Every structure is written in structure tokens, then in C-alpha cells.
Amino acid sequence: MKTPKTIDEAVFEILKSSDIENLKEEDPVSFHHSTGRWLRNKWGLWDQNSPLHRAFNAIGIFHGDDMSGIILESSHRILNGLPVDLREQVKYYQKYWLKTGCDMRGNKLKGIMK
């Protein structure tokens, strides 16, 4: 797989992969420690200078786990004929981090959690 520079390219690369049938049938969360880890490490999702990381930053996503989750969830939705709804996926992660008392990078917010 080539290293994508955009979110669309990342989803396209996943849709071309040989493990595609498993992603269609299973919950994308089950891929967090396998395919998700591979995406985070090989595609530079932890590297703030990678084009793909910056593409996610531009839509308000800053944590590598969230990035790989969106790539896998979007691919799963396409395979199953569901709307990708990227805006809703972003909102989900933003709400998640707010509930934890952390910023979007996973850092504790001062004065909220002790």
C-alpha cells in the first residue's frame, strides 16, 4: 500500500486491500490493535509533519487513534452502503475527548480534572 496524503486516499487504499471482506463484516473497532496500529505506524498518523496527519488536523482530529478509527469506520461504511458522514465522526471524537477532560490530543485540560 502506498502512503496516502489525504483522508480520501487513505480510505481508497484500505478499500483496495486484501483484508477487505473482514472489514465489511466486522466492527471496525475490532481492527484497532491490528490494522489500526499498522495504519498509525506506517502512514505517519503520529507524525505531526506527515501530510495525512495534517489533513486530519485540518478537520479537527489530532490523535492517531482517532485518525485510524475514522479511516476504518469510513471504509466499513462505504463497503456496507452507508453514508460516511465525516462531520458526525469528527463530532464523536470531539465529544469523547471533552468527556474525558482532555484536549483533542489527549492532554488533560487544566482546572477540569485533578
CNS distance restraints for C-alpha pairs under 8 A (distance, minus, plus):
assign (resid   1 and name CA) (resid  13 and name CA) 6.48 0.50 0.50
assign (resid   1 and name CA) (resid  17 and name CA) 7.80 0.50 0.50
assign (resid   2 and name CA) (resid  13 and name CA) 7.41 0.50 0.50
assign (resid   3 and name CA) (resid  10 and name CA) 7.70 0.50 0.50
assign (resid   3 and name CA) (resid  42 and name CA) 7.59 0.50 0.50
assign (resid   3 and name CA) (resid  43 and name CA) 5.53 0.50 0.50
assign (resid   4 and name CA) (resid   9 and name CA) 5.25 0.50 0.50
assign (resid   4 and name CA) (resid  10 and name CA) 5.17 0.50 0.50
assign (resid   4 and name CA) (resid  13 and name CA) 7.58 0.50 0.50
assign (resid   4 and name CA) (resid  43 and name CA) 7.08 0.50 0.50
assign (resid   4 and name CA) (resid  51 and name CA) 7.98 0.50 0.50
assign (resid   4 and name CA) (resid  52 and name CA) 6.50 0.50 0.50
assign (resid   5 and name CA) (resid   9 and name CA) 6.59 0.50 0.50
assign (resid   5 and name CA) (resid  10 and name CA) 7.36 0.50 0.50
assign (resid   5 and name CA) (resid  50 and name CA) 7.73 0.50 0.50
assign (resid   5 and name CA) (resid  51 and name CA) 4.93 0.50 0.50
assign (resid   5 and name CA) (resid  52 and name CA) 4.56 0.50 0.50
assign (resid   5 and name CA) (resid  55 and name CA) 7.48 0.50 0.50
assign (resid   6 and name CA) (resid  10 and name CA) 6.27 0.50 0.50
assign (resid   6 and name CA) (resid  51 and name CA) 6.99 0.50 0.50
assign (resid   6 and name CA) (resid  52 and name CA) 5.23 0.50 0.50
assign (resid   6 and name CA) (resid  55 and name CA) 5.89 0.50 0.50
assign (resid   7 and name CA) (resid  11 and name CA) 6.31 0.50 0.50
assign (resid   7 and name CA) (resid  52 and name CA) 6.67 0.50 0.50
assign (resid   7 and name CA) (resid  55 and name CA) 6.77 0.50 0.50
assign (resid   7 and name CA) (resid  56 and name CA) 7.26 0.50 0.50
assign (resid   7 and name CA) (resid  71 and name CA) 7.15 0.50 0.50
assign (resid   8 and name CA) (resid  12 and name CA) 6.15 0.50 0.50
assign (resid   9 and name CA) (resid  13 and name CA) 6.17 0.50 0.50
assign (resid  10 and name CA) (resid  14 and name CA) 6.43 0.50 0.50
assign (resid  10 and name CA) (resid  71 and name CA) 6.65 0.50 0.50
assign (resid  11 and name CA) (resid  15 and name CA) 6.20 0.50 0.50
assign (resid  11 and name CA) (resid  71 and name CA) 5.62 0.50 0.50
assign (resid  11 and name CA) (resid  72 and name CA) 7.44 0.50 0.50
assign (resid  11 and name CA) (resid  74 and name CA) 6.88 0.50 0.50
assign (resid  11 and name CA) (resid  75 and name CA) 5.67 0.50 0.50
assign (resid  12 and name CA) (resid  16 and name CA) 6.35 0.50 0.50
assign (resid  12 and name CA) (resid  75 and name CA) 7.92 0.50 0.50
assign (resid  13 and name CA) (resid  17 and name CA) 6.50 0.50 0.50
assign (resid  14 and name CA) (resid  20 and name CA) 7.30 0.50 0.50
assign (resid  14 and name CA) (resid  71 and name CA) 7.98 0.50 0.50
assign (resid  14 and name CA) (resid  72 and name CA) 7.71 0.50 0.50
assign (resid  14 and name CA) (resid  75 and name CA) 6.78 0.50 0.50
assign (resid  15 and name CA) (resid  20 and name CA) 6.24 0.50 0.50
assign (resid  15 and name CA) (resid  75 and name CA) 6.39 0.50 0.50
assign (resid  15 and name CA) (resid  79 and name CA) 7.98 0.50 0.50
assign (resid  16 and name CA) (resid  20 and name CA) 7.32 0.50 0.50
assign (resid  19 and name CA) (resid  23 and name CA) 6.74 0.50 0.50
assign (resid  20 and name CA) (resid  24 and name CA) 6.32 0.50 0.50
assign (resid  21 and name CA) (resid  25 and name CA) 6.40 0.50 0.50
assign (resid  22 and name CA) (resid  26 and name CA) 5.90 0.50 0.50
assign (resid  23 and name CA) (resid  27 and name CA) 7.19 0.50 0.50
assign (resid  23 and name CA) (resid  28 and name CA) 6.42 0.50 0.50
assign (resid  23 and name CA) (resid  72 and name CA) 7.88 0.50 0.50
assign (resid  23 and name CA) (resid  75 and name CA) 7.80 0.50 0.50
assign (resid  23 and name CA) (resid  76 and name CA) 5.95 0.50 0.50
assign (resid  24 and name CA) (resid  76 and name CA) 5.44 0.50 0.50
assign (resid  24 and name CA) (resid  79 and name CA) 5.64 0.50 0.50
assign (resid  24 and name CA) (resid  80 and name CA) 6.45 0.50 0.50
assign (resid  26 and name CA) (resid  30 and name CA) 7.12 0.50 0.50
assign (resid  27 and name CA) (resid  31 and name CA) 7.76 0.50 0.50
assign (resid  27 and name CA) (resid  76 and name CA) 7.99 0.50 0.50
assign (resid  28 and name CA) (resid  32 and name CA) 7.34 0.50 0.50
assign (resid  28 and name CA) (resid  69 and name CA) 7.41 0.50 0.50
assign (resid  28 and name CA) (resid  72 and name CA) 5.73 0.50 0.50
assign (resid  28 and name CA) (resid  73 and name CA) 5.64 0.50 0.50
assign (resid  28 and name CA) (resid  76 and name CA) 6.63 0.50 0.50
assign (resid  29 and name CA) (resid  69 and name CA) 7.20 0.50 0.50
assign (resid  31 and name CA) (resid  35 and name CA) 5.33 0.50 0.50
assign (resid  31 and name CA) (resid  36 and name CA) 5.65 0.50 0.50
assign (resid  31 and name CA) (resid  72 and name CA) 7.86 0.50 0.50
assign (resid  32 and name CA) (resid  36 and name CA) 4.37 0.50 0.50
assign (resid  32 and name CA) (resid  37 and name CA) 6.30 0.50 0.50
assign (resid  32 and name CA) (resid  65 and name CA) 7.85 0.50 0.50
assign (resid  32 and name CA) (resid  68 and name CA) 7.67 0.50 0.50
assign (resid  32 and name CA) (resid  69 and name CA) 7.13 0.50 0.50
assign (resid  33 and name CA) (resid  37 and name CA) 5.31 0.50 0.50
assign (resid  34 and name CA) (resid  38 and name CA) 6.38 0.50 0.50
assign (resid  35 and name CA) (resid  39 and name CA) 6.15 0.50 0.50
assign (resid  36 and name CA) (resid  40 and name CA) 6.21 0.50 0.50
assign (resid  36 and name CA) (resid  65 and name CA) 7.57 0.50 0.50
assign (resid  36 and name CA) (resid  68 and name CA) 5.40 0.50 0.50
assign (resid  36 and name CA) (resid  69 and name CA) 7.03 0.50 0.50
assign (resid  36 and name CA) (resid  72 and name CA) 7.51 0.50 0.50
assign (resid  37 and name CA) (resid  41 and name CA) 6.14 0.50 0.50
assign (resid  37 and name CA) (resid  68 and name CA) 7.85 0.50 0.50
assign (resid  38 and name CA) (resid  42 and name CA) 5.72 0.50 0.50
assign (resid  38 and name CA) (resid  43 and name CA) 7.79 0.50 0.50
assign (resid  39 and name CA) (resid  43 and name CA) 5.32 0.50 0.50
assign (resid  39 and name CA) (resid  44 and name CA) 7.62 0.50 0.50
assign (resid  39 and name CA) (resid  45 and name CA) 7.20 0.50 0.50
assign (resid  39 and name CA) (resid  68 and name CA) 6.30 0.50 0.50
assign (resid  40 and name CA) (resid  44 and name CA) 5.90 0.50 0.50
assign (resid  40 and name CA) (resid  45 and name CA) 4.62 0.50 0.50
assign (resid  40 and name CA) (resid  46 and name CA) 6.36 0.50 0.50
assign (resid  40 and name CA) (resid  64 and name CA) 6.02 0.50 0.50
assign (resid  40 and name CA) (resid  65 and name CA) 7.21 0.50 0.50
assign (resid  40 and name CA) (resid  67 and name CA) 7.90 0.50 0.50
assign (resid  40 and name CA) (resid  68 and name CA) 6.30 0.50 0.50
assign (resid  41 and name CA) (resid  45 and name CA) 6.61 0.50 0.50
assign (resid  41 and name CA) (resid  46 and name CA) 7.12 0.50 0.50
assign (resid  43 and name CA) (resid  52 and name CA) 7.45 0.50 0.50
assign (resid  44 and name CA) (resid  48 and name CA) 7.91 0.50 0.50
assign (resid  44 and name CA) (resid  50 and name CA) 5.77 0.50 0.50
assign (resid  44 and name CA) (resid  52 and name CA) 7.22 0.50 0.50
assign (resid  44 and name CA) (resid  53 and name CA) 6.79 0.50 0.50
assign (resid  45 and name CA) (resid  50 and name CA) 7.26 0.50 0.50
assign (resid  45 and name CA) (resid  52 and name CA) 6.81 0.50 0.50
assign (resid  45 and name CA) (resid  53 and name CA) 5.16 0.50 0.50
assign (resid  45 and name CA) (resid  63 and name CA) 7.86 0.50 0.50
assign (resid  45 and name CA) (resid  64 and name CA) 4.93 0.50 0.50
assign (resid  45 and name CA) (resid  67 and name CA) 6.90 0.50 0.50
assign (resid  45 and name CA) (resid  68 and name CA) 7.62 0.50 0.50
assign (resid  46 and name CA) (resid  53 and name CA) 7.15 0.50 0.50
assign (resid  46 and name CA) (resid  63 and name CA) 7.40 0.50 0.50
assign (resid  46 and name CA) (resid  64 and name CA) 5.33 0.50 0.50
assign (resid  47 and name CA) (resid  53 and name CA) 6.59 0.50 0.50
assign (resid  48 and name CA) (resid  53 and name CA) 5.80 0.50 0.50
assign (resid  48 and name CA) (resid  54 and name CA) 6.58 0.50 0.50
assign (resid  49 and name CA) (resid  53 and name CA) 6.96 0.50 0.50
assign (resid  49 and name CA) (resid  54 and name CA) 6.84 0.50 0.50
assign (resid  50 and name CA) (resid  54 and name CA) 6.30 0.50 0.50
assign (resid  51 and name CA) (resid  55 and name CA) 6.12 0.50 0.50
assign (resid  52 and name CA) (resid  56 and name CA) 6.43 0.50 0.50
assign (resid  53 and name CA) (resid  57 and name CA) 6.28 0.50 0.50
assign (resid  53 and name CA) (resid  62 and name CA) 7.55 0.50 0.50
assign (resid  53 and name CA) (resid  64 and name CA) 7.86 0.50 0.50
assign (resid  53 and name CA) (resid  67 and name CA) 7.90 0.50 0.50
assign (resid  54 and name CA) (resid  58 and name CA) 6.20 0.50 0.50
assign (resid  55 and name CA) (resid  59 and name CA) 7.00 0.50 0.50
assign (resid  56 and name CA) (resid  60 and name CA) 6.47 0.50 0.50
assign (resid  56 and name CA) (resid  61 and name CA) 5.11 0.50 0.50
assign (resid  56 and name CA) (resid  62 and name CA) 6.65 0.50 0.50
assign (resid  56 and name CA) (resid  67 and name CA) 6.81 0.50 0.50
assign (resid  57 and name CA) (resid  61 and name CA) 4.95 0.50 0.50
assign (resid  57 and name CA) (resid  62 and name CA) 5.36 0.50 0.50
assign (resid  59 and name CA) (resid  90 and name CA) 7.57 0.50 0.50
assign (resid  60 and name CA) (resid  90 and name CA) 7.08 0.50 0.50
assign (resid  61 and name CA) (resid  66 and name CA) 6.92 0.50 0.50
assign (resid  61 and name CA) (resid  67 and name CA) 6.79 0.50 0.50
assign (resid  61 and name CA) (resid  90 and name CA) 6.82 0.50 0.50
assign (resid  61 and name CA) (resid  93 and name CA) 7.74 0.50 0.50
assign (resid  61 and name CA) (resid  94 and name CA) 7.90 0.50 0.50
assign (resid  61 and name CA) (resid 104 and name CA) 6.82 0.50 0.50
assign (resid  62 and name CA) (resid  66 and name CA) 7.53 0.50 0.50
assign (resid  62 and name CA) (resid  67 and name CA) 7.55 0.50 0.50
assign (resid  62 and name CA) (resid 104 and name CA) 5.79 0.50 0.50
assign (resid  62 and name CA) (resid 105 and name CA) 5.35 0.50 0.50
assign (resid  63 and name CA) (resid  67 and name CA) 6.40 0.50 0.50
assign (resid  63 and name CA) (resid 104 and name CA) 6.60 0.50 0.50
assign (resid  63 and name CA) (resid 105 and name CA) 5.13 0.50 0.50
assign (resid  63 and name CA) (resid 106 and name CA) 7.15 0.50 0.50
assign (resid  64 and name CA) (resid  68 and name CA) 6.29 0.50 0.50
assign (resid  65 and name CA) (resid  69 and name CA) 6.08 0.50 0.50
assign (resid  66 and name CA) (resid  70 and name CA) 6.16 0.50 0.50
assign (resid  66 and name CA) (resid  93 and name CA) 6.82 0.50 0.50
assign (resid  67 and name CA) (resid  71 and name CA) 6.34 0.50 0.50
assign (resid  68 and name CA) (resid  72 and name CA) 6.16 0.50 0.50
assign (resid  69 and name CA) (resid  73 and name CA) 5.88 0.50 0.50
assign (resid  70 and name CA) (resid  74 and name CA) 5.80 0.50 0.50
assign (resid  70 and name CA) (resid  86 and name CA) 7.88 0.50 0.50
assign (resid  70 and name CA) (resid  89 and name CA) 6.82 0.50 0.50
assign (resid  71 and name CA) (resid  75 and name CA) 6.20 0.50 0.50
assign (resid  72 and name CA) (resid  76 and name CA) 6.11 0.50 0.50
assign (resid  73 and name CA) (resid  77 and name CA) 6.12 0.50 0.50
assign (resid  73 and name CA) (resid  84 and name CA) 7.95 0.50 0.50
assign (resid  74 and name CA) (resid  78 and name CA) 6.24 0.50 0.50
assign (resid  74 and name CA) (resid  84 and name CA) 5.24 0.50 0.50
assign (resid  74 and name CA) (resid  86 and name CA) 7.65 0.50 0.50
assign (resid  75 and name CA) (resid  79 and name CA) 6.20 0.50 0.50
assign (resid  76 and name CA) (resid  80 and name CA) 6.29 0.50 0.50
assign (resid  77 and name CA) (resid  81 and name CA) 6.11 0.50 0.50
assign (resid  77 and name CA) (resid  82 and name CA) 4.75 0.50 0.50
assign (resid  77 and name CA) (resid  83 and name CA) 6.30 0.50 0.50
assign (resid  77 and name CA) (resid  84 and name CA) 5.79 0.50 0.50
assign (resid  78 and name CA) (resid  82 and name CA) 5.75 0.50 0.50
assign (resid  78 and name CA) (resid  83 and name CA) 6.88 0.50 0.50
assign (resid  78 and name CA) (resid  84 and name CA) 6.58 0.50 0.50
assign (resid  85 and name CA) (resid  89 and name CA) 6.54 0.50 0.50
assign (resid  86 and name CA) (resid  90 and name CA) 6.20 0.50 0.50
assign (resid  87 and name CA) (resid  91 and name CA) 6.31 0.50 0.50
assign (resid  88 and name CA) (resid  92 and name CA) 6.19 0.50 0.50
assign (resid  89 and name CA) (resid  93 and name CA) 6.67 0.50 0.50
assign (resid  90 and name CA) (resid  94 and name CA) 6.25 0.50 0.50
assign (resid  91 and name CA) (resid  95 and name CA) 6.05 0.50 0.50
assign (resid  92 and name CA) (resid  96 and name CA) 6.17 0.50 0.50
assign (resid  93 and name CA) (resid  97 and name CA) 6.27 0.50 0.50
assign (resid  93 and name CA) (resid 104 and name CA) 7.98 0.50 0.50
assign (resid  94 and name CA) (resid  98 and name CA) 6.28 0.50 0.50
assign (resid  94 and name CA) (resid 104 and name CA) 6.62 0.50 0.50
assign (resid  95 and name CA) (resid  99 and name CA) 6.21 0.50 0.50
assign (resid  96 and name CA) (resid 100 and name CA) 6.53 0.50 0.50
assign (resid  97 and name CA) (resid 101 and name CA) 6.45 0.50 0.50
assign (resid  97 and name CA) (resid 102 and name CA) 5.37 0.50 0.50
assign (resid  97 and name CA) (resid 103 and name CA) 6.04 0.50 0.50
assign (resid  97 and name CA) (resid 104 and name CA) 5.81 0.50 0.50
assign (resid  97 and name CA) (resid 106 and name CA) 7.00 0.50 0.50
assign (resid  98 and name CA) (resid 102 and name CA) 5.99 0.50 0.50
assign (resid  98 and name CA) (resid 103 and name CA) 6.80 0.50 0.50
assign (resid  98 and name CA) (resid 104 and name CA) 7.93 0.50 0.50
assign (resid 101 and name CA) (resid 108 and name CA) 5.93 0.50 0.50
assign (resid 101 and name CA) (resid 109 and name CA) 5.78 0.50 0.50
assign (resid 101 and name CA) (resid 112 and name CA) 6.13 0.50 0.50
assign (resid 101 and name CA) (resid 113 and name CA) 6.04 0.50 0.50
assign (resid 102 and name CA) (resid 106 and name CA) 5.22 0.50 0.50
assign (resid 102 and name CA) (resid 107 and name CA) 5.03 0.50 0.50
assign (resid 102 and name CA) (resid 108 and name CA) 4.20 0.50 0.50
assign (resid 102 and name CA) (resid 109 and name CA) 5.05 0.50 0.50
assign (resid 103 and name CA) (resid 107 and name CA) 5.39 0.50 0.50
assign (resid 103 and name CA) (resid 108 and name CA) 6.40 0.50 0.50
assign (resid 103 and name CA) (resid 109 and name CA) 6.13 0.50 0.50
assign (resid 108 and name CA) (resid 112 and name CA) 7.92 0.50 0.50
assign (resid 108 and name CA) (resid 113 and name CA) 6.93 0.50 0.50
assign (resid 109 and name CA) (resid 113 and name CA) 6.81 0.50 0.50
